[in-house]
Amino acid sequence: MRHTTSNPTSSTGERRVVANVVRGCIGNLVEWYDWFVYAAFSVFFAASFFPQSSTTAQLLSTALVFAVGFLMRPIGGYILGRYADRYGRKNALTLSVLMMAAGSLIIAATPSFEAIGMLAPALLVMARLIQGLSVGGEFASSATYLSEVATPGRRGFYSSFQYVSIILGQLAALGVQIILLQLLTIDQMQAWGWRIPFVIGAIAAVTVMLFRRGMDESDQYKEEAAQIAAEKASGTQPSAKRGTLRLLLQYPKQLAMVFGLAIGGTVAFYTYTTYLQKYMINTSGIAPETVAWINFAALFIYMLLQPVAGLISDRIGRRKVMLFFGVGSTVLTVPILTVLGNTTNAFVAFGLMMTGLVIVTAYSALSAIVKAELFPTKVRALGVGLPHAITAALFSGTAEPLALALKQAGHESAFFYYVVGCSALTLVAALFMAKGKGGTTLDPETENPARDGREEDRDDRRLERV
């Protein structure tokens, strides 16, 4: 029986894991609150930045700026992913939240189009560029950190809390929206009320930046850094620097898997968590106040499902859970969105949204771990962040403006099949995933992804030596 405090299976080690997961998730929550506040409040500030005669045209303009933020995510994934592999996950997470605070503050302080003309949308774009850099780096650093500090054999469970914090951030944005809608009129919301959530986000991000400075670095990163330092001290030059693009390109199959797994999952995620708000208002004709409550209730349940799906993946394997998403999203997306667009019943709308979110859970709960398990420590953050961010920029960030553009052109249903096509690609990628129970050693260079008890014991012994 082992009693070392560094053993994640001991009570002390387990408490350490929980503490680190909480620290990582609080910052992630605030980051994604700031990111989603833009989407949640765009229906109120669209006219301030993009005065148009058509409501759909205003929403399309704000959606395009939302997409611009996504275009910066690959750059953020590269810069901060490389930074995390070289200088530590904790340092990268602290930097990313500082950038998010700056973006929120710019949006909160930018005057309207009537006051400063084209400078207003220009500043809005600049703020979203900064936030795009931040989110691109945050996803990679957070996914890597949570997967590395998690207990072997329970990595699916603990890493699923990345999306718990992401959804909590979105719920926080919706919660602020619901409160403000109770306190302010629609005219007040459109005039100045929409600035309040951005101020809240900026203050919270600065607070979290200070909090993250006290986080523990992951043992795996410290072990890798110590090994490289020892090699340098002995006069041996490491074979490759950590977090370089050249090193990343040595894993083409893993890169292809990240692209394949991310494309359908991220498109479906943003469809059901972000675009559906506008879809229910603009197409279904449901009142904004009712839509806010539908979104809040559905997302709250969705959040609770994440660790359940993560735990299931630890028991039956990542592949089976991902296949559930691939099949479900490919087959049911068109029926769900078609029926939703033709109902004004709030309970029916809630049920349809919840059905879609149950399916998406099978992807989002595993999003961090299935990608982190593909790469070794020295290039993990970059390996997770860059291909995921590129996929998000090309497909997720353009999903909402594409849907609105198709609606404006009179072909809204074509978007449903776009989501189906992306989901089918994830289904194909899931078919090529390694079989076996979840919980890899996070070291694909030396060990088989399909683990058994002996491999977990070897992980425990290695961690004891750290």
C-alpha positions as CSV (number, residue, x, y, z in Angstrom):
1,M,0.0,0.0,0.0
2,R,1.4,3.4,-1.0
3,H,1.3,6.4,1.3
4,T,3.2,9.1,-0.6
5,T,1.4,12.3,-1.0
6,S,2.2,12.6,-4.7
7,N,0.3,9.4,-5.4
8,P,-3.0,10.5,-6.9
9,T,-4.8,7.4,-5.6
10,S,-4.1,8.4,-2.0
11,S,-6.6,10.7,-0.1
12,T,-4.1,13.5,0.0
13,G,-3.2,13.1,-3.6
14,E,-6.9,13.1,-4.6
15,R,-7.5,16.3,-2.7
16,R,-4.6,17.8,-4.5
17,V,-6.1,16.8,-7.8
18,V,-9.5,18.3,-6.9
19,A,-7.8,21.5,-5.8
20,N,-5.9,21.9,-9.0
21,V,-8.9,21.1,-11.1
22,V,-10.9,23.8,-9.3
23,R,-8.1,26.3,-9.8
24,G,-8.0,25.6,-13.5
25,C,-11.7,25.7,-13.9
26,I,-12.4,29.0,-12.2
27,G,-10.2,30.8,-14.6
28,N,-11.7,28.9,-17.5
29,L,-15.2,29.9,-16.3
30,V,-14.3,33.6,-16.4
31,E,-12.6,33.3,-19.8
32,W,-15.6,31.7,-21.4
33,Y,-18.0,34.1,-19.6
34,D,-16.3,36.9,-21.3
35,W,-16.3,35.1,-24.6
36,F,-20.0,34.2,-24.5
37,V,-21.2,37.5,-23.2
38,Y,-20.7,38.8,-26.7
39,A,-23.0,36.2,-28.2
40,A,-25.6,36.6,-25.4
41,F,-25.9,40.3,-25.6
42,S,-25.3,40.8,-29.4
43,V,-29.1,41.1,-29.9
44,F,-29.0,44.2,-27.7
45,F,-25.8,46.0,-28.9
46,A,-26.0,45.1,-32.6
47,A,-27.8,48.4,-33.5
48,S,-25.2,50.4,-31.5
49,F,-22.3,49.2,-33.7
50,F,-24.0,48.4,-37.0
51,P,-27.1,50.5,-37.6
52,Q,-29.1,48.8,-40.4
53,S,-32.7,48.7,-41.5
54,S,-32.9,44.9,-41.0
55,T,-32.6,43.1,-37.7
56,T,-31.2,40.1,-39.5
57,A,-28.5,42.3,-41.1
58,Q,-27.5,43.7,-37.7
59,L,-27.2,40.3,-36.2
60,L,-25.3,39.1,-39.3
61,S,-22.8,42.0,-38.8
62,T,-22.2,41.1,-35.1
63,A,-22.0,37.4,-36.0
64,L,-19.2,38.2,-38.5
65,V,-17.3,40.0,-35.8
66,F,-17.8,36.9,-33.6
67,A,-16.3,34.9,-36.4
68,V,-13.3,37.3,-36.6
69,G,-12.5,36.4,-33.1
70,F,-12.4,32.7,-34.1
71,L,-9.9,33.5,-36.9
72,M,-7.5,34.6,-34.2
73,R,-7.8,31.4,-32.3
74,P,-5.3,29.4,-34.3
75,I,-2.7,32.2,-33.7
76,G,-3.6,32.1,-30.0
77,G,-3.4,28.3,-30.0
78,Y,0.0,28.4,-31.6
79,I,1.5,31.3,-29.5
80,L,0.1,30.3,-26.1
81,G,0.3,26.6,-26.8
82,R,4.0,26.9,-27.6
83,Y,4.4,29.2,-24.5
84,A,2.6,26.5,-22.3
85,D,4.9,23.7,-23.6
86,R,8.0,25.8,-23.0
87,Y,7.3,27.9,-19.9
88,G,4.5,26.0,-18.1
89,R,0.7,25.6,-18.2
90,K,0.2,27.9,-15.2
91,N,2.0,30.8,-16.9
92,A,0.1,30.4,-20.1
93,L,-3.2,30.3,-18.3
94,T,-2.4,33.5,-16.4
95,L,-1.5,35.3,-19.6
96,S,-4.6,34.2,-21.4
97,V,-7.0,35.5,-18.8
98,L,-5.2,38.9,-18.8
99,M,-5.8,39.2,-22.5
100,M,-9.4,38.4,-22.1
101,A,-9.8,41.1,-19.5
102,A,-8.3,43.7,-21.9
103,G,-10.8,42.7,-24.7
104,S,-13.8,43.0,-22.4
105,L,-12.7,46.4,-21.2
106,I,-12.4,47.7,-24.7
107,I,-15.9,46.6,-25.7
108,A,-17.4,48.0,-22.5
109,A,-15.8,51.4,-23.1
110,T,-16.3,51.8,-26.9
111,P,-18.8,54.5,-27.8
112,S,-21.6,53.8,-30.3
113,F,-21.6,54.2,-34.1
114,E,-23.5,57.4,-33.8
115,A,-20.8,58.9,-31.6
116,I,-17.6,57.9,-33.3
117,G,-18.7,56.4,-36.6
118,M,-16.7,53.6,-38.1
119,L,-14.2,53.7,-35.2
120,A,-16.8,51.9,-33.1
121,P,-17.0,48.7,-35.1
122,A,-13.2,48.9,-35.6
123,L,-12.6,48.9,-31.9
124,L,-15.1,46.0,-31.5
125,V,-13.2,44.0,-34.0
126,M,-9.9,44.7,-32.3
127,A,-11.3,43.6,-28.9
128,R,-12.6,40.4,-30.4
129,L,-9.2,39.8,-32.0
130,I,-7.6,40.0,-28.6
131,Q,-10.2,37.7,-27.1
132,G,-9.8,35.3,-29.9
133,L,-6.0,35.0,-29.1
134,S,-6.9,34.5,-25.5
135,V,-9.5,31.7,-26.1
136,G,-7.3,30.0,-28.6
137,G,-4.6,29.6,-25.9
138,E,-6.9,29.0,-23.0
139,F,-8.5,25.9,-24.5
140,A,-5.1,24.3,-25.2
141,S,-3.6,25.2,-21.8
142,S,-6.7,24.3,-19.9
143,A,-7.2,21.0,-21.6
144,T,-3.6,20.0,-21.1
145,Y,-3.4,21.1,-17.5
146,L,-6.6,19.3,-16.5
147,S,-5.6,16.1,-18.2
148,E,-2.1,16.2,-16.6
149,V,-3.2,16.8,-13.1
150,A,-6.0,14.3,-13.2
151,T,-5.9,10.9,-11.4
152,P,-4.9,8.0,-13.8
153,G,-8.0,6.0,-14.6
154,R,-10.2,9.0,-13.9
155,R,-8.9,11.4,-16.5
156,G,-12.2,11.4,-18.5
157,F,-14.1,12.4,-15.4
158,Y,-11.7,15.2,-14.3
159,S,-11.0,16.6,-17.7
160,S,-14.7,16.8,-18.4
161,F,-14.8,19.7,-16.0
162,Q,-13.2,21.9,-18.6
163,Y,-16.6,22.0,-20.4
164,V,-18.4,22.3,-17.0
165,S,-16.5,25.5,-16.5
166,I,-17.1,26.6,-20.1
167,I,-20.8,26.0,-19.7
168,L,-20.8,27.7,-16.3
169,G,-19.3,30.7,-18.0
170,Q,-22.1,30.7,-20.5
171,L,-24.7,30.2,-17.8
172,A,-23.1,33.2,-15.9
173,A,-23.5,35.3,-19.1
174,L,-27.2,34.2,-19.4
175,G,-27.8,34.7,-15.7
176,V,-26.5,38.3,-16.0
177,Q,-28.8,38.7,-19.0
178,I,-31.8,37.4,-17.2
179,I,-31.2,39.7,-14.2
180,L,-30.7,42.8,-16.4
181,L,-33.9,42.0,-18.3
182,Q,-35.8,42.0,-15.0
183,L,-34.2,45.3,-14.0
184,L,-34.0,47.2,-17.3
185,T,-36.3,47.8,-20.2
186,I,-35.4,46.6,-23.7
187,D,-34.7,50.3,-24.7
188,Q,-32.3,50.7,-21.7
189,M,-30.6,47.4,-22.6
190,Q,-30.0,48.6,-26.1
191,A,-28.9,52.0,-25.0
192,W,-26.4,51.2,-22.2
193,G,-27.4,48.1,-20.3
194,W,-25.4,45.8,-22.5
195,R,-22.1,47.3,-21.3
196,I,-22.6,46.1,-17.8
197,P,-21.7,42.4,-18.4
198,F,-18.5,43.4,-20.2
199,V,-17.4,45.5,-17.1
200,I,-18.2,42.5,-14.9
201,G,-16.1,40.3,-17.1
202,A,-13.1,42.6,-17.1
203,I,-13.1,42.9,-13.3
204,A,-13.5,39.1,-12.9
205,A,-10.7,38.3,-15.3
206,V,-8.2,40.6,-13.5
207,T,-9.2,38.9,-10.2
208,V,-8.7,35.4,-11.7
209,M,-5.3,36.4,-13.2
210,L,-4.1,37.1,-9.6
211,F,-5.6,33.8,-8.4
212,R,-4.0,31.8,-11.2
213,R,-0.5,33.0,-10.2
214,G,-0.8,30.7,-7.2
215,M,-1.7,27.5,-9.1
216,D,0.5,24.4,-9.0
217,E,2.3,23.4,-12.2
218,S,1.4,19.9,-13.4
219,D,3.8,17.1,-12.3
220,Q,4.1,15.8,-15.8
221,Y,5.3,19.2,-17.1
222,K,7.8,19.5,-14.2
223,E,9.1,16.0,-14.8
224,E,9.6,16.9,-18.5
225,A,11.3,20.2,-17.6
226,A,13.6,18.5,-15.1
227,Q,14.6,15.9,-17.6
228,I,15.5,18.5,-20.2
229,A,17.4,20.5,-17.6
230,A,19.4,17.4,-16.6
231,E,20.2,16.7,-20.2
232,K,21.6,20.2,-20.6
233,A,23.5,20.0,-17.4
234,S,25.2,16.8,-18.5
235,G,26.1,18.4,-21.8
236,T,23.5,16.4,-23.8
237,Q,21.5,18.6,-26.2
238,P,17.8,17.6,-26.2
239,S,16.7,16.1,-29.5
240,A,14.1,18.8,-30.1
241,K,12.8,21.9,-28.3
242,R,9.5,21.7,-26.6
243,G,6.4,23.2,-28.3
244,T,7.9,23.7,-31.8
245,L,6.0,23.3,-35.0
246,R,8.7,21.0,-36.4
247,L,8.2,18.7,-33.4
248,L,4.4,18.8,-33.8
249,L,4.6,17.8,-37.5
250,Q,6.1,14.5,-36.4
251,Y,2.6,13.5,-35.3
252,P,0.6,13.7,-38.5
253,K,-1.9,11.0,-37.6
254,Q,-2.6,12.6,-34.2
255,L,-3.1,16.0,-35.9
256,A,-5.6,14.5,-38.4
257,M,-7.5,12.9,-35.5
258,V,-7.8,16.2,-33.7
259,F,-9.1,17.9,-36.9
260,G,-11.6,15.0,-37.4
261,L,-12.9,14.9,-33.8
262,A,-13.2,18.6,-33.5
263,I,-15.0,19.6,-36.6
264,G,-18.4,18.1,-35.9
265,G,-18.2,18.5,-32.2
266,T,-17.4,22.2,-32.2
267,V,-19.9,23.0,-34.9
268,A,-22.7,21.1,-33.1
269,F,-21.6,22.7,-29.8
270,Y,-21.9,26.3,-31.1
271,T,-25.1,25.4,-32.9
272,Y,-26.9,24.3,-29.8
273,T,-25.4,26.6,-27.2
274,T,-24.9,29.8,-29.1
275,Y,-26.9,30.0,-32.4
276,L,-30.0,28.4,-31.0
277,Q,-30.7,31.6,-29.0
278,K,-31.0,33.7,-32.1
279,Y,-32.7,30.8,-34.0
280,M,-35.5,30.6,-31.4
281,I,-36.0,34.4,-31.5
282,N,-35.5,35.1,-35.2
283,T,-37.1,31.9,-36.7
284,S,-39.3,30.3,-34.1
285,G,-40.6,33.6,-32.9
286,I,-40.3,32.9,-29.2
287,A,-39.9,36.0,-26.9
288,P,-36.3,36.9,-25.9
289,E,-37.2,36.6,-22.2
290,T,-38.5,33.1,-22.7
291,V,-35.6,32.1,-24.8
292,A,-33.2,33.2,-22.1
293,W,-34.9,30.9,-19.5
294,I,-35.0,28.0,-22.0
295,N,-31.2,28.4,-22.6
296,F,-30.4,28.8,-19.0
297,A,-32.3,25.6,-17.9
298,A,-31.1,23.5,-20.8
299,L,-27.5,24.6,-20.3
300,F,-27.6,23.9,-16.6
301,I,-28.7,20.3,-17.2
302,Y,-26.1,20.0,-20.0
303,M,-23.4,21.2,-17.6
304,L,-24.3,18.4,-15.1
305,L,-24.1,15.8,-17.8
306,Q,-20.4,16.5,-18.5
307,P,-18.8,14.6,-15.6
308,V,-21.3,11.7,-16.1
309,A,-20.2,11.3,-19.7
310,G,-16.5,11.6,-18.6
311,L,-17.0,8.9,-16.0
312,I,-18.7,6.6,-18.5
313,S,-15.7,7.1,-20.9
314,D,-13.4,5.9,-18.1
315,R,-15.4,2.8,-17.8
316,I,-16.4,1.8,-21.4
317,G,-13.8,3.8,-23.4
318,R,-13.7,7.1,-25.2
319,R,-14.5,5.6,-28.6
320,K,-17.9,4.3,-27.7
321,V,-19.0,7.6,-26.2
322,M,-17.7,9.6,-29.3
323,L,-19.5,7.2,-31.6
324,F,-22.7,8.0,-29.7
325,F,-22.2,11.7,-30.6
326,G,-21.3,11.0,-34.2
327,V,-24.3,8.8,-34.9
328,G,-26.7,11.0,-32.9
329,S,-25.7,14.3,-34.4
330,T,-25.6,13.0,-38.0
331,V,-29.1,11.4,-37.8
332,L,-31.0,13.7,-35.5
333,T,-29.8,17.3,-36.3
334,V,-32.2,17.9,-39.2
335,P,-35.3,16.7,-37.4
336,I,-34.5,18.6,-34.2
337,L,-33.8,22.0,-36.0
338,T,-36.8,21.6,-38.4
339,V,-39.3,21.0,-35.6
340,L,-37.8,23.7,-33.4
341,G,-38.1,26.3,-36.2
342,N,-41.8,25.6,-36.4
343,T,-42.9,25.8,-32.8
344,T,-43.5,28.6,-30.4
345,N,-44.2,26.3,-27.4
346,A,-41.5,26.9,-24.8
347,F,-41.6,23.3,-23.4
348,V,-41.3,21.8,-26.9
349,A,-38.4,24.1,-27.6
350,F,-36.7,23.2,-24.3
351,G,-37.1,19.5,-25.0
352,L,-35.6,19.8,-28.5
353,M,-32.7,21.9,-27.3
354,M,-32.1,19.4,-24.5
355,T,-32.1,16.5,-26.9
356,G,-29.4,18.1,-29.0
357,L,-27.3,18.9,-25.9
358,V,-27.5,15.3,-24.7
359,I,-26.0,14.3,-28.0
360,V,-23.3,17.0,-27.9
361,T,-22.4,16.0,-24.3
362,A,-20.8,12.8,-25.7
363,Y,-18.3,15.1,-27.5
364,S,-17.8,18.0,-25.2
365,A,-17.2,15.9,-22.1
366,L,-14.3,14.1,-23.9
367,S,-13.1,17.0,-26.0
368,A,-10.0,17.8,-23.8
369,I,-8.9,14.3,-22.9
370,V,-9.2,12.6,-26.3
371,K,-7.0,15.2,-27.8
372,A,-4.5,15.5,-24.9
373,E,-4.1,11.7,-24.9
374,L,-2.7,11.8,-28.4
375,F,0.5,13.8,-27.7
376,P,3.5,13.6,-25.4
377,T,4.1,16.2,-22.7
378,K,6.7,18.2,-24.7
379,V,4.2,19.2,-27.4
380,R,0.8,18.5,-25.8
381,A,-0.5,22.0,-25.4
382,L,0.5,23.0,-29.0
383,G,-0.8,19.7,-30.3
384,V,-4.2,20.2,-28.7
385,G,-4.4,23.9,-29.2
386,L,-3.3,24.6,-32.8
387,P,-5.4,22.0,-34.8
388,H,-8.4,22.5,-32.6
389,A,-8.2,26.3,-33.0
390,I,-7.8,26.0,-36.8
391,T,-10.9,23.8,-37.0
392,A,-12.9,26.1,-34.7
393,A,-11.9,29.1,-36.8
394,L,-12.8,27.5,-40.1
395,F,-16.0,25.8,-39.1
396,S,-17.3,26.8,-35.6
397,G,-16.7,30.5,-35.9
398,T,-18.4,30.6,-39.3
399,A,-21.4,28.5,-38.3
400,E,-23.5,31.3,-37.0
401,P,-22.9,33.9,-39.8
402,L,-23.4,31.1,-42.3
403,A,-26.7,30.2,-40.7
404,L,-27.9,33.8,-40.7
405,A,-26.7,34.4,-44.3
406,L,-28.6,31.3,-45.5
407,K,-31.7,32.5,-43.6
408,Q,-31.4,35.9,-45.3
409,A,-31.1,34.2,-48.6
410,G,-34.2,32.1,-47.9
411,H,-32.3,28.7,-47.5
412,E,-32.1,28.4,-43.8
413,S,-32.6,24.6,-43.8
414,A,-29.3,24.2,-45.8
415,F,-27.5,25.0,-42.6
416,F,-28.9,21.9,-40.9
417,Y,-27.2,19.7,-43.5
418,Y,-24.0,21.6,-43.0
419,V,-24.0,20.5,-39.3
420,V,-24.8,17.0,-40.4
421,G,-21.9,16.9,-42.8
422,C,-19.4,18.1,-40.1
423,S,-20.8,15.6,-37.6
424,A,-20.4,12.8,-40.1
425,L,-16.7,13.6,-40.3
426,T,-16.4,13.3,-36.6
427,L,-18.2,10.0,-36.8
428,V,-15.5,8.8,-39.2
429,A,-12.7,10.0,-36.9
430,A,-14.3,8.2,-34.0
431,L,-14.4,4.9,-35.9
432,F,-10.6,5.2,-36.1
433,M,-10.1,5.8,-32.4
434,A,-8.2,3.2,-30.4
435,K,-10.5,0.6,-28.8
436,G,-10.4,-0.3,-25.2
437,K,-11.2,1.4,-21.9
438,G,-10.4,5.1,-21.4
439,G,-7.6,6.5,-19.3
440,T,-4.4,6.5,-21.3
441,T,-1.0,7.2,-19.8
442,L,-0.8,10.5,-21.7
443,D,2.5,9.3,-23.1
444,P,1.7,7.9,-26.6
445,E,5.4,7.7,-27.5
446,T,6.1,4.9,-25.0
447,E,2.8,3.2,-24.1
448,N,-0.4,1.9,-25.7
449,P,-3.5,4.1,-25.4
450,A,-5.6,1.1,-24.4
451,R,-4.8,0.8,-20.7
452,D,-5.1,-2.0,-18.2
453,G,-4.4,-2.2,-14.5
454,R,-0.7,-2.8,-14.9
455,E,-0.3,0.4,-16.9
456,E,-2.0,2.4,-14.3
457,D,0.3,0.9,-11.6
458,R,3.3,1.9,-13.7
459,D,1.9,5.5,-13.9
460,D,1.4,5.5,-10.1
461,R,5.0,4.4,-9.6
462,R,6.3,7.1,-12.0
463,L,4.3,9.8,-10.2
464,E,5.7,8.6,-6.8
465,R,9.2,9.3,-8.0
466,V,8.3,13.0,-9.0
